[in-house]
Structure formats: C-alpha cells, structure tokens
Amino acid sequence: MRWGLLFGDMEAQLEEALRLDRESSAGELERAEFARVLFLERLRGAETRLVTLDIPGVGRLDGVVRRVGADWLIVEGGTADWLVPIRSIRWATGLVRSAMSPADAVWGRFGMAAALRTVSRDRSTVRVFLEAEGPDPVALSGVIARVGGDFLELWDTTGRETGRHQDVAAIPFAAVRAVRSGMGPGAFRES
C-alpha cells in the first residue's frame, strides 16, 4: 500500500471526525443557549402576535400581545384588554422561536405595580380575577383606586356605601390572576 493513500485515508477520517465534532458542539451550544431562555423572553418575542394563554380561574384567553413588562403582559382580546401576571399563565401557544431580552424592551423595566398604576389612571371599571380553589372564577369589579408596592385597592362601583366611605377591597398582587378592562364577559374560553 502506498503511504500517500494511507495518509489520505487517515486525513479523510480525521476531517470526518472533526466535522462530526463541530456538528455535535453546535447542537450542544444551541441547547445550552436555549436553556438560558426565559418564558418572559419568549413572550416578548411574541409582541404583536396572536397567542392563546391558559390562565387558571379565567380560562383560555385568545388575543394579541401588546406589551410585556418585567412580570406582566397586556393582551388585546376581542372587546377587552387584559393585564396578566406572567406567573398566572399555565401555558401559551403562538409564541415564536425567537426571544427578546429585557434590554430590548422598554416596558421590561416596569413591574406589576407600574402597570396597574397606568391602568388606574383611566379610572374605568375593571374586573379583577383572583386565585380560586375550585373551577369557578372568582372576580371583583370596580375601579382601581390606589396601587401599593404589592397590592391594589379596588373601589366597589355598585353604588353600595358604608357610612361616608365606598367599599374598598385591598388585593395582594399574589392573588391576582388577571385584570380585564370593562365589565362584560370578556374574550376567554373556559379551560
């Protein structure tokens, strides 16, 4: 056997091994990069897209993602806008493969309190869906009066008054599953 053929064969085997190693490394690198992607970043990548969200105590919400904050998103669904804490989402479909980092999003710096303060400036009636034990949704309607660091105050707008003060419910953010604009049934399907 000629040495040229022997070395040529060894060179081809080495090139093939290097090619396989590069492909394997590229796959591992892609998996490692994807492992660092956060659900929030996937939601940011879905801005202006139609998504479906499943929210316990609310149901399935179909709508277009309009804004994504530090721990919340705004979804325009039919005749209502929804403010949804990220932690309330059980699953989502319609997300794109790309993700945006918080540095790419202006609203990424603002938390739930800032979003609720923005909603409260409108002084319109909202429906606040709360954490519930059973399958039936638990919700309160009213006007967001004030927003604290980790809670909101919701004024009862049904006309009931006790003494000189309107009934006010203090609701911790941890209990909020979603806030919907208006009082109508909204644009969600039961899970």
VENWOUR-V441509 format. One record per pair of residues at least 12 apart in sequence whose ideal C-beta (glycine too) atoms are under 10 Angstrom apart, sorted by the first residue. I is the first residue (numbers start at 0). J is the second residue. D is the distance in Angstrom with one decimal. If there is no record, write none. Layout:
i->(I | I)
j->(J | J)
d->(D | D)
This chain:
i->(32 | 33 | 33 | 35 | 36 | 36 | 36 | 36 | 37 | 37 | 37 | 37 | 38 | 38 | 38 | 38 | 38 | 38 | 38 | 39 | 39 | 39 | 39 | 39 | 39 | 39 | 39 | 39 | 39 | 39 | 39 | 39 | 40 | 40 | 40 | 40 | 40 | 40 | 40 | 40 | 40 | 40 | 41 | 41 | 41 | 41 | 41 | 41 | 41 | 41 | 42 | 42 | 42 | 42 | 42 | 42 | 42 | 42 | 42 | 42 | 42 | 42 | 42 | 42 | 43 | 43 | 43 | 43 | 43 | 43 | 43 | 43 | 43 | 43 | 43 | 43 | 43 | 43 | 43 | 44 | 44 | 44 | 44 | 44 | 44 | 44 | 44 | 44 | 44 | 44 | 45 | 45 | 45 | 45 | 45 | 45 | 45 | 45 | 45 | 45 | 45 | 45 | 45 | 46 | 46 | 46 | 46 | 46 | 46 | 46 | 46 | 46 | 46 | 46 | 47 | 47 | 47 | 47 | 48 | 48 | 48 | 48 | 48 | 48 | 49 | 49 | 49 | 49 | 49 | 49 | 49 | 49 | 49 | 50 | 50 | 50 | 50 | 50 | 50 | 50 | 50 | 50 | 50 | 50 | 50 | 51 | 51 | 51 | 51 | 51 | 51 | 51 | 51 | 51 | 52 | 52 | 52 | 52 | 52 | 52 | 52 | 52 | 52 | 52 | 52 | 52 | 52 | 52 | 52 | 53 | 53 | 53 | 53 | 53 | 53 | 53 | 53 | 53 | 54 | 54 | 54 | 54 | 54 | 54 | 54 | 54 | 54 | 54 | 54 | 54 | 54 | 54 | 54 | 55 | 55 | 55 | 55 | 55 | 55 | 55 | 55 | 55 | 55 | 55 | 56 | 56 | 56 | 56 | 56 | 56 | 56 | 56 | 56 | 56 | 56 | 56 | 56 | 56 | 56 | 57 | 57 | 57 | 57 | 57 | 57 | 57 | 57 | 57 | 57 | 57 | 57 | 57 | 57 | 57 | 57 | 57 | 57 | 58 | 58 | 58 | 58 | 58 | 58 | 58 | 58 | 58 | 58 | 59 | 59 | 59 | 59 | 59 | 59 | 59 | 59 | 60 | 60 | 60 | 60 | 60 | 60 | 60 | 60 | 60 | 60 | 60 | 60 | 60 | 60 | 61 | 61 | 61 | 61 | 61 | 61 | 61 | 61 | 62 | 62 | 62 | 62 | 62 | 62 | 62 | 62 | 62 | 62 | 62 | 63 | 63 | 63 | 64 | 64 | 64 | 64 | 65 | 65 | 65 | 66 | 66 | 66 | 66 | 66 | 66 | 66 | 66 | 66 | 67 | 67 | 67 | 67 | 67 | 67 | 68 | 68 | 68 | 68 | 68 | 68 | 68 | 68 | 68 | 68 | 68 | 68 | 68 | 68 | 68 | 69 | 69 | 69 | 69 | 69 | 69 | 69 | 69 | 69 | 69 | 69 | 69 | 70 | 70 | 70 | 70 | 70 | 70 | 70 | 70 | 70 | 70 | 71 | 71 | 71 | 71 | 71 | 71 | 71 | 71 | 71 | 71 | 71 | 71 | 71 | 71 | 71 | 71 | 71 | 72 | 72 | 72 | 72 | 72 | 72 | 73 | 73 | 73 | 73 | 73 | 73 | 74 | 74 | 74 | 75 | 75 | 76 | 76 | 76 | 76 | 76 | 77 | 77 | 77 | 77 | 77 | 78 | 78 | 78 | 78 | 78 | 78 | 78 | 79 | 79 | 79 | 79 | 79 | 79 | 79 | 79 | 79 | 79 | 79 | 80 | 80 | 80 | 80 | 80 | 80 | 80 | 80 | 81 | 81 | 81 | 81 | 81 | 81 | 81 | 81 | 81 | 82 | 82 | 82 | 82 | 82 | 82 | 82 | 82 | 82 | 82 | 82 | 82 | 83 | 83 | 83 | 83 | 83 | 83 | 83 | 84 | 84 | 84 | 84 | 84 | 84 | 84 | 84 | 84 | 85 | 86 | 86 | 86 | 86 | 86 | 87 | 87 | 87 | 87 | 87 | 88 | 88 | 89 | 110 | 110 | 110 | 111 | 111 | 111 | 111 | 111 | 111 | 111 | 111 | 112 | 112 | 112 | 112 | 112 | 112 | 112 | 113 | 114 | 114 | 115 | 115 | 115 | 115 | 115 | 115 | 115 | 115 | 115 | 115 | 115 | 116 | 116 | 116 | 116 | 117 | 117 | 118 | 118 | 118 | 118 | 118 | 118 | 119 | 119 | 119 | 119 | 119 | 119 | 119 | 119 | 120 | 121 | 121 | 121 | 122 | 122 | 122 | 122 | 123 | 123 | 123 | 123 | 123 | 123 | 124 | 124 | 124 | 124 | 124 | 124 | 124 | 124 | 124 | 124 | 124 | 125 | 125 | 125 | 125 | 125 | 125 | 125 | 125 | 125 | 125 | 125 | 125 | 125 | 125 | 126 | 126 | 126 | 126 | 126 | 126 | 126 | 126 | 126 | 126 | 126 | 126 | 126 | 126 | 127 | 127 | 127 | 127 | 127 | 127 | 127 | 127 | 127 | 127 | 127 | 127 | 127 | 127 | 128 | 128 | 128 | 128 | 128 | 128 | 128 | 128 | 129 | 129 | 129 | 129 | 129 | 129 | 129 | 130 | 130 | 130 | 130 | 130 | 131 | 131 | 134 | 134 | 135 | 136 | 136 | 136 | 136 | 136 | 137 | 137 | 138 | 138 | 138 | 138 | 138 | 139 | 139 | 139 | 139 | 140 | 140 | 140 | 140 | 140 | 140 | 140 | 141 | 141 | 141 | 141 | 141 | 141 | 141 | 141 | 141 | 141 | 141 | 142 | 142 | 142 | 142 | 143 | 143 | 144 | 144 | 144 | 144 | 145 | 145 | 146 | 147 | 147 | 147 | 148 | 149 | 149 | 149 | 150 | 150 | 150 | 150 | 150 | 150 | 150 | 150 | 151 | 151 | 151 | 151 | 151 | 151 | 151 | 151 | 152 | 152 | 152 | 152 | 153 | 153 | 153 | 153 | 153 | 153 | 154 | 154 | 154 | 155 | 155 | 156)
j->(98 | 96 | 98 | 98 | 96 | 97 | 98 | 100 | 85 | 98 | 100 | 101 | 85 | 86 | 88 | 90 | 91 | 94 | 98 | 67 | 68 | 69 | 70 | 71 | 72 | 85 | 98 | 99 | 100 | 101 | 104 | 107 | 67 | 94 | 97 | 98 | 99 | 100 | 101 | 103 | 104 | 107 | 67 | 91 | 94 | 95 | 96 | 97 | 98 | 99 | 64 | 67 | 68 | 71 | 72 | 74 | 83 | 85 | 88 | 91 | 94 | 98 | 99 | 104 | 64 | 66 | 67 | 68 | 72 | 94 | 97 | 98 | 99 | 100 | 101 | 103 | 104 | 106 | 107 | 64 | 67 | 94 | 95 | 96 | 97 | 98 | 99 | 100 | 103 | 104 | 63 | 64 | 67 | 72 | 74 | 91 | 92 | 93 | 94 | 95 | 97 | 98 | 99 | 63 | 64 | 65 | 66 | 67 | 72 | 73 | 95 | 99 | 104 | 106 | 63 | 64 | 65 | 75 | 62 | 63 | 64 | 93 | 94 | 95 | 61 | 62 | 63 | 64 | 74 | 75 | 76 | 92 | 93 | 62 | 63 | 64 | 72 | 74 | 76 | 88 | 91 | 92 | 93 | 94 | 95 | 74 | 76 | 90 | 91 | 92 | 93 | 94 | 187 | 188 | 64 | 72 | 74 | 76 | 81 | 83 | 87 | 88 | 89 | 90 | 91 | 92 | 93 | 177 | 187 | 87 | 88 | 89 | 90 | 91 | 92 | 187 | 188 | 190 | 74 | 81 | 83 | 84 | 87 | 88 | 89 | 90 | 91 | 128 | 136 | 176 | 177 | 187 | 190 | 87 | 88 | 89 | 128 | 130 | 131 | 134 | 136 | 176 | 177 | 190 | 87 | 128 | 129 | 130 | 131 | 132 | 133 | 134 | 135 | 136 | 137 | 138 | 176 | 177 | 190 | 81 | 83 | 87 | 89 | 126 | 128 | 129 | 131 | 136 | 138 | 176 | 177 | 179 | 185 | 187 | 188 | 189 | 190 | 128 | 134 | 136 | 177 | 185 | 186 | 187 | 188 | 189 | 190 | 89 | 90 | 92 | 186 | 187 | 188 | 189 | 190 | 74 | 76 | 77 | 79 | 81 | 83 | 88 | 91 | 177 | 179 | 185 | 186 | 187 | 188 | 74 | 76 | 77 | 92 | 93 | 186 | 187 | 188 | 74 | 75 | 76 | 77 | 79 | 80 | 81 | 83 | 93 | 186 | 187 | 75 | 76 | 93 | 83 | 91 | 93 | 94 | 80 | 81 | 106 | 80 | 82 | 104 | 105 | 106 | 107 | 109 | 114 | 117 | 85 | 99 | 101 | 104 | 106 | 107 | 82 | 84 | 85 | 101 | 104 | 105 | 106 | 107 | 108 | 109 | 110 | 111 | 113 | 114 | 117 | 85 | 101 | 104 | 106 | 107 | 108 | 109 | 110 | 111 | 112 | 113 | 114 | 84 | 85 | 86 | 107 | 109 | 110 | 111 | 112 | 114 | 172 | 83 | 84 | 85 | 86 | 87 | 106 | 109 | 110 | 111 | 112 | 113 | 114 | 115 | 172 | 175 | 177 | 178 | 84 | 85 | 88 | 91 | 106 | 114 | 106 | 114 | 117 | 118 | 178 | 180 | 177 | 179 | 186 | 180 | 186 | 179 | 180 | 185 | 186 | 187 | 183 | 184 | 185 | 186 | 187 | 179 | 180 | 181 | 183 | 184 | 185 | 186 | 125 | 126 | 179 | 180 | 181 | 182 | 183 | 184 | 185 | 186 | 187 | 118 | 125 | 178 | 179 | 180 | 181 | 185 | 186 | 126 | 128 | 177 | 178 | 179 | 180 | 185 | 186 | 187 | 111 | 114 | 115 | 117 | 118 | 125 | 127 | 175 | 177 | 178 | 179 | 180 | 114 | 128 | 175 | 176 | 177 | 178 | 179 | 110 | 111 | 114 | 172 | 173 | 175 | 176 | 177 | 178 | 111 | 111 | 172 | 173 | 175 | 176 | 128 | 130 | 175 | 176 | 177 | 176 | 177 | 190 | 148 | 149 | 172 | 146 | 148 | 149 | 151 | 172 | 173 | 175 | 178 | 146 | 147 | 148 | 149 | 150 | 151 | 172 | 146 | 146 | 178 | 127 | 143 | 145 | 146 | 147 | 150 | 151 | 170 | 172 | 175 | 178 | 143 | 145 | 146 | 151 | 143 | 146 | 142 | 143 | 146 | 151 | 178 | 180 | 142 | 143 | 144 | 145 | 146 | 151 | 152 | 153 | 143 | 142 | 143 | 180 | 142 | 143 | 144 | 154 | 142 | 143 | 156 | 180 | 181 | 182 | 140 | 141 | 142 | 143 | 153 | 154 | 156 | 179 | 180 | 181 | 182 | 138 | 139 | 140 | 141 | 142 | 143 | 151 | 153 | 156 | 178 | 179 | 180 | 181 | 182 | 138 | 139 | 140 | 141 | 153 | 177 | 178 | 179 | 180 | 181 | 182 | 183 | 184 | 185 | 139 | 140 | 141 | 143 | 151 | 153 | 168 | 170 | 174 | 175 | 176 | 177 | 178 | 179 | 174 | 175 | 176 | 177 | 178 | 179 | 185 | 187 | 168 | 170 | 171 | 174 | 175 | 176 | 177 | 171 | 173 | 174 | 175 | 176 | 174 | 176 | 189 | 190 | 189 | 176 | 177 | 185 | 187 | 189 | 174 | 176 | 176 | 177 | 178 | 179 | 185 | 153 | 155 | 168 | 170 | 153 | 155 | 156 | 157 | 179 | 181 | 182 | 153 | 154 | 155 | 156 | 157 | 165 | 166 | 167 | 168 | 170 | 182 | 154 | 155 | 156 | 165 | 170 | 178 | 165 | 167 | 168 | 169 | 167 | 169 | 172 | 169 | 171 | 172 | 172 | 171 | 172 | 173 | 168 | 169 | 170 | 171 | 172 | 173 | 174 | 175 | 168 | 169 | 170 | 171 | 172 | 174 | 175 | 178 | 167 | 168 | 169 | 170 | 166 | 167 | 168 | 169 | 170 | 178 | 166 | 167 | 168 | 167 | 168 | 182)
d->(10.0 | 9.4 | 9.0 | 9.5 | 9.7 | 9.5 | 4.9 | 9.4 | 9.4 | 7.5 | 8.9 | 9.0 | 6.9 | 9.8 | 7.8 | 9.9 | 8.0 | 8.8 | 9.2 | 7.0 | 9.0 | 7.9 | 7.6 | 9.5 | 8.6 | 5.7 | 8.7 | 9.2 | 9.6 | 7.8 | 9.5 | 8.3 | 9.0 | 9.9 | 9.0 | 3.7 | 5.8 | 6.1 | 7.7 | 8.8 | 9.1 | 9.4 | 9.7 | 7.8 | 4.7 | 7.7 | 8.5 | 8.3 | 5.2 | 8.7 | 6.5 | 5.1 | 9.9 | 9.7 | 5.6 | 9.8 | 9.6 | 7.0 | 8.2 | 7.1 | 6.9 | 8.7 | 8.8 | 9.9 | 8.4 | 9.5 | 4.6 | 9.6 | 8.6 | 9.8 | 9.3 | 6.8 | 3.8 | 7.9 | 7.8 | 7.0 | 5.3 | 8.9 | 7.2 | 9.3 | 9.0 | 6.8 | 5.0 | 7.8 | 4.5 | 4.7 | 5.1 | 9.8 | 9.2 | 9.9 | 9.1 | 4.9 | 8.1 | 8.8 | 10.0 | 7.9 | 9.9 | 6.4 | 4.8 | 5.8 | 9.0 | 9.3 | 9.2 | 8.7 | 5.1 | 7.1 | 7.3 | 6.2 | 8.7 | 9.7 | 9.6 | 7.7 | 8.0 | 9.5 | 6.5 | 6.8 | 7.6 | 9.9 | 10.0 | 6.7 | 6.0 | 5.9 | 7.8 | 6.6 | 7.0 | 7.1 | 5.5 | 8.3 | 9.6 | 9.7 | 9.6 | 9.6 | 5.6 | 6.9 | 7.5 | 5.7 | 9.1 | 7.1 | 9.7 | 9.7 | 5.7 | 6.6 | 3.7 | 6.5 | 9.7 | 9.8 | 9.8 | 8.6 | 6.8 | 4.7 | 5.9 | 9.9 | 9.9 | 8.9 | 9.1 | 8.5 | 6.8 | 9.1 | 8.4 | 6.5 | 8.5 | 5.2 | 8.1 | 7.7 | 5.2 | 8.4 | 8.9 | 8.9 | 8.9 | 9.7 | 7.1 | 4.4 | 4.9 | 7.5 | 8.8 | 9.6 | 9.6 | 5.9 | 9.9 | 8.7 | 6.4 | 9.2 | 5.2 | 6.1 | 6.7 | 9.5 | 9.8 | 7.6 | 9.6 | 5.6 | 5.6 | 7.7 | 8.4 | 7.1 | 9.2 | 5.8 | 9.4 | 7.8 | 7.6 | 9.2 | 9.3 | 6.5 | 9.9 | 7.6 | 8.2 | 5.6 | 6.8 | 6.4 | 4.4 | 9.4 | 9.1 | 8.5 | 8.3 | 5.1 | 6.5 | 8.3 | 4.7 | 8.0 | 9.3 | 8.4 | 8.3 | 7.8 | 9.9 | 10.0 | 4.9 | 9.8 | 9.4 | 6.1 | 8.5 | 5.6 | 5.0 | 8.4 | 8.2 | 5.7 | 9.9 | 9.1 | 8.5 | 9.4 | 9.9 | 7.5 | 9.7 | 8.9 | 9.9 | 4.2 | 5.5 | 4.5 | 5.2 | 9.6 | 9.5 | 9.5 | 9.8 | 6.0 | 4.5 | 7.4 | 5.9 | 6.1 | 5.5 | 9.5 | 9.4 | 6.0 | 7.3 | 9.1 | 9.6 | 7.5 | 9.1 | 8.1 | 6.9 | 4.7 | 8.1 | 8.6 | 6.0 | 7.8 | 9.6 | 8.8 | 6.5 | 7.6 | 7.4 | 3.9 | 5.2 | 3.1 | 7.1 | 8.5 | 8.4 | 6.6 | 9.5 | 9.7 | 6.5 | 9.0 | 4.8 | 7.7 | 9.5 | 9.7 | 9.4 | 8.6 | 9.1 | 7.6 | 9.6 | 9.8 | 9.9 | 9.2 | 8.5 | 8.9 | 5.1 | 9.8 | 9.2 | 8.1 | 9.6 | 8.3 | 8.1 | 9.3 | 6.2 | 6.3 | 7.1 | 9.1 | 9.6 | 8.6 | 9.6 | 8.1 | 9.6 | 4.6 | 6.6 | 8.0 | 4.8 | 6.5 | 7.4 | 7.2 | 5.5 | 9.8 | 8.7 | 7.3 | 9.2 | 7.8 | 5.9 | 6.4 | 6.0 | 4.6 | 7.8 | 10.0 | 8.4 | 8.9 | 6.2 | 5.2 | 7.1 | 9.9 | 9.1 | 5.5 | 5.5 | 9.7 | 8.8 | 8.9 | 6.4 | 5.3 | 6.2 | 9.2 | 9.1 | 8.8 | 8.4 | 7.4 | 5.1 | 9.7 | 9.0 | 5.0 | 8.6 | 9.5 | 9.6 | 9.8 | 9.3 | 8.6 | 6.7 | 8.4 | 9.7 | 9.0 | 9.0 | 8.7 | 7.5 | 9.5 | 9.2 | 9.8 | 9.8 | 8.9 | 9.7 | 9.0 | 9.6 | 9.0 | 8.4 | 9.8 | 7.1 | 3.7 | 7.1 | 9.3 | 9.7 | 7.5 | 3.1 | 8.9 | 9.9 | 8.8 | 7.2 | 6.4 | 9.2 | 7.8 | 6.4 | 9.5 | 8.6 | 5.0 | 5.1 | 5.4 | 9.5 | 6.8 | 8.9 | 4.9 | 5.7 | 8.9 | 8.7 | 9.4 | 8.9 | 7.4 | 4.4 | 8.4 | 9.9 | 9.7 | 9.8 | 9.2 | 5.5 | 7.0 | 5.3 | 7.6 | 7.6 | 8.1 | 8.3 | 8.3 | 5.8 | 7.2 | 9.0 | 6.2 | 8.4 | 9.4 | 8.6 | 6.8 | 4.2 | 8.0 | 8.4 | 9.9 | 9.3 | 9.1 | 7.8 | 4.8 | 7.9 | 9.4 | 9.8 | 6.0 | 9.2 | 7.0 | 8.8 | 6.0 | 7.3 | 7.5 | 8.9 | 9.2 | 9.6 | 9.5 | 8.5 | 9.6 | 9.2 | 8.6 | 8.6 | 7.5 | 4.6 | 6.2 | 9.5 | 9.4 | 8.2 | 9.5 | 9.8 | 9.0 | 8.8 | 10.0 | 8.5 | 9.0 | 5.3 | 10.0 | 7.9 | 9.7 | 5.5 | 7.4 | 6.2 | 7.5 | 9.0 | 8.3 | 7.5 | 8.5 | 9.1 | 8.8 | 9.7 | 6.1 | 9.5 | 4.5 | 9.5 | 9.5 | 5.4 | 10.0 | 8.1 | 8.6 | 7.3 | 8.3 | 8.8 | 4.8 | 9.0 | 9.9 | 9.3 | 10.0 | 5.9 | 8.6 | 9.2 | 6.6 | 7.9 | 7.7 | 3.8 | 7.1 | 7.2 | 5.9 | 7.7 | 9.1 | 9.7 | 9.0 | 8.9 | 8.6 | 8.2 | 5.8 | 8.2 | 9.0 | 9.5 | 7.1 | 9.1 | 9.9 | 6.6 | 7.4 | 9.6 | 6.1 | 6.6 | 5.9 | 9.4 | 9.9 | 9.4 | 5.6 | 10.0 | 8.3 | 6.6 | 5.5 | 9.8 | 9.1 | 7.1 | 7.1 | 7.2 | 6.2 | 9.7 | 7.8 | 9.7 | 5.3 | 6.4 | 6.0 | 7.5 | 8.4 | 5.1 | 7.3 | 4.9 | 8.5 | 9.8 | 8.6 | 7.3 | 4.7 | 8.2 | 7.3 | 6.1 | 8.5 | 9.5 | 7.3 | 5.1 | 7.6 | 7.6 | 8.2 | 7.7 | 6.0 | 8.4 | 6.2 | 8.8 | 6.1 | 8.5 | 7.9 | 5.3 | 8.1 | 9.7 | 7.4 | 4.5 | 4.6 | 7.4 | 7.1 | 9.1 | 9.3 | 9.7 | 7.0 | 9.7 | 5.1 | 6.6 | 6.3 | 9.2 | 9.6 | 7.7 | 4.9 | 7.8 | 6.0 | 9.6 | 7.9 | 8.4 | 8.2 | 9.9 | 8.3 | 9.5 | 10.0 | 9.2 | 8.9 | 9.2 | 8.8 | 8.9 | 8.9 | 9.6 | 8.3 | 9.6 | 5.8 | 8.0 | 5.8 | 7.3 | 8.1 | 8.1 | 6.7 | 7.8 | 9.4 | 9.2 | 5.6 | 4.2 | 4.9 | 5.2 | 5.0 | 8.2 | 8.8 | 8.4 | 8.4 | 7.2 | 9.9 | 9.7 | 4.7 | 8.8 | 5.6 | 9.2 | 9.5 | 8.0 | 8.4 | 6.3 | 9.6 | 9.8 | 8.8 | 9.4 | 9.2 | 8.1 | 9.2 | 9.1 | 8.9 | 6.1 | 5.2 | 7.5 | 9.8 | 5.5 | 6.0 | 4.8 | 6.3 | 8.8 | 8.8 | 9.2 | 8.8 | 7.6 | 5.4 | 8.5 | 7.3 | 10.0 | 7.6 | 8.6 | 5.2 | 7.1 | 5.5 | 7.7 | 9.1 | 6.9 | 4.7 | 8.1 | 6.0 | 9.5 | 7.4 | 5.7 | 8.3 | 7.2 | 7.1 | 8.9)
